[in-house]
């Protein structure tokens, strides 16, 4: 029987280490360069990694293996409020129906969650309670804003020149925004 190995991606391929080895390396380098005992966490997706990092005390590391059992063991006992995207109002609604842990949420059918919270929120909560993060990580996100400026060679008092410069800047910004938009 031939064993299939998955291709390594990103840091795993670059550093020739598994997730635990990378967290050890990060902690070692933080201690060597900055004299800081740092915490480190690794998980199969950004949501789980952020949750693990928030729970990891300084000087410790948390690694959640990429197996359904490991993900379930990590999530099941956690309180509902630790799941990303759950605020105080949603926490109150869920606890009112006896859903106190992430494991409780995972055990509830998606249709029940959708009736309690709405279609989209219920579906998202169900996915997250099972450790699935549907958020897409964009390595080059679109900037929150863009700007342009024009410098006159000397103090300009002519309103027509001001208007021409302003229209040219608006045209430039519009063209740049259109070329960056996902619909373009």
C-alpha positions in Angstrom: 0.0 0.0 0.0 1.4 3.4 -1.0 1.1 6.2 1.4 0.1 9.6 0.0 1.8 12.7 1.3 0.3 16.1 0.9 2.6 18.9 -0.5 3.9 21.3 2.1 2.9 24.9 1.7 4.2 28.2 2.8 6.3 28.2 6.0 6.3 24.4 6.2 8.1 24.1 2.9 10.4 27.1 3.5 11.6 26.1 7.0 11.5 22.3 6.5 9.7 22.0 9.9 6.2 21.0 11.0 3.9 23.5 12.8 5.3 22.6 16.2 8.9 23.1 15.0 8.0 26.5 13.5 6.5 27.6 16.8 9.6 26.5 18.7 11.8 28.4 16.2 9.7 31.6 16.6 10.0 31.4 20.4 13.7 30.7 20.3 14.4 33.7 17.9 12.2 36.0 20.0 14.2 35.1 23.1 17.5 35.4 21.3 16.9 38.7 19.5 14.6 40.5 22.0 15.0 38.7 25.3 11.3 38.0 25.3 9.6 34.7 26.3 6.8 34.7 23.8 3.8 32.5 23.3 3.2 30.8 20.0 0.3 29.0 18.4 -0.3 27.0 15.2 -3.5 25.6 13.8 -5.0 24.4 10.5 -6.7 27.8 9.8 -6.5 31.4 10.9 -9.5 31.3 13.1 -8.2 28.4 15.2 -4.7 29.9 15.3 -6.1 33.2 16.6 -8.2 31.3 19.3 -5.2 29.2 20.3 -2.9 32.3 20.5 -5.4 34.1 22.7 -5.4 31.2 25.1 -1.6 30.5 25.2 0.2 31.9 28.2 3.6 33.6 27.7 6.5 31.2 27.3 4.1 28.4 26.2 3.0 27.1 22.8 -0.2 25.6 21.5 -0.4 23.5 18.4 -3.7 22.2 17.1 -3.1 19.3 14.7 -5.0 19.2 11.4 -7.2 16.3 12.4 -11.0 16.4 13.1 -10.4 14.8 16.6 -7.7 17.4 17.6 -9.9 20.3 16.4 -12.9 18.9 18.2 -10.9 18.4 21.4 -9.7 22.0 21.3 -13.1 23.5 20.6 -15.6 21.4 22.5 -15.0 22.7 26.1 -14.5 26.4 25.1 -17.2 28.8 26.2 -19.4 30.2 23.4 -18.0 33.8 23.8 -14.5 32.6 22.7 -15.8 31.8 19.2 -14.9 34.7 16.8 -17.9 36.8 15.7 -20.0 36.2 18.8 -20.8 39.3 20.7 -22.7 39.8 24.0 -26.1 39.8 22.4 -25.5 36.5 20.5 -23.9 34.9 23.6 -27.0 35.9 25.6 -29.3 34.4 23.0 -27.3 31.1 22.8 -27.1 30.7 26.6 -30.8 31.4 26.9 -31.3 28.2 24.8 -28.8 26.2 26.9 -25.9 26.5 24.5 -22.9 27.4 26.8 -20.0 25.8 25.0 -18.8 25.6 21.4 -19.4 21.8 21.7 -23.0 22.5 22.5 -23.3 24.6 19.3 -21.6 22.0 17.2 -24.2 19.4 18.4 -27.1 21.6 17.3 -28.4 21.1 13.7 -27.6 24.0 11.4 -31.3 24.6 10.7 -32.0 25.1 14.4 -29.1 27.7 14.6 -30.5 29.4 11.5 -34.0 29.7 13.2 -32.4 31.2 16.3 -30.0 33.6 14.7 -30.9 34.0 11.0 -29.8 32.1 8.0 -26.3 33.5 7.5 -25.3 33.9 11.1 -26.6 30.4 11.9 -24.7 28.8 9.0 -21.5 30.8 9.9 -21.7 29.8 13.6 -22.2 26.2 12.7 -19.1 26.2 10.4 -17.0 27.9 13.1 -18.2 25.6 15.8 -16.8 22.7 13.7 -13.5 24.5 13.2 -14.0 25.5 9.6 -12.9 29.0 8.8 -14.5 30.2 5.5 -12.7 33.6 5.6 -10.2 34.0 2.7 -6.7 35.2 3.6 -5.6 37.7 1.0 -1.9 38.2 1.0 -2.2 41.5 -0.8 -5.4 43.2 0.6 -6.8 46.3 -1.1 -5.8 49.4 0.7 -8.4 51.0 2.9 -7.9 54.3 1.1 -6.0 55.9 -1.7 -4.8 59.5 -2.1 -3.2 61.8 -4.6 -1.7 65.2 -4.4 -0.6 68.0 -6.6 2.0 70.6 -5.8 1.8 74.0 -7.6 5.3 75.3 -8.5 4.4 78.6 -6.7 1.4 80.0 -4.8 -1.5 79.8 -7.1 -4.4 82.2 -6.7 -6.3 81.5 -9.9 -9.5 79.5 -9.1 -9.4 78.0 -12.7 -6.0 76.5 -12.0 -7.3 75.1 -8.7 -10.3 73.6 -10.5 -8.1 72.0 -13.2 -5.8 70.5 -10.6 -8.7 69.2 -8.6 -10.3 67.6 -11.7 -7.0 66.0 -12.7 -6.6 64.5 -9.2 -10.2 63.2 -9.2 -9.7 61.7 -12.6 -6.4 60.0 -11.4 -8.0 58.7 -8.3 -11.0 57.4 -10.2 -8.9 55.5 -12.7 -6.7 54.0 -9.9 -9.7 52.9 -7.9 -11.4 51.4 -11.0 -8.3 49.4 -11.8 -8.0 48.0 -8.3 -11.7 47.1 -7.8 -12.6 43.4 -7.9 -15.4 44.1 -10.5 -12.9 45.7 -12.9 
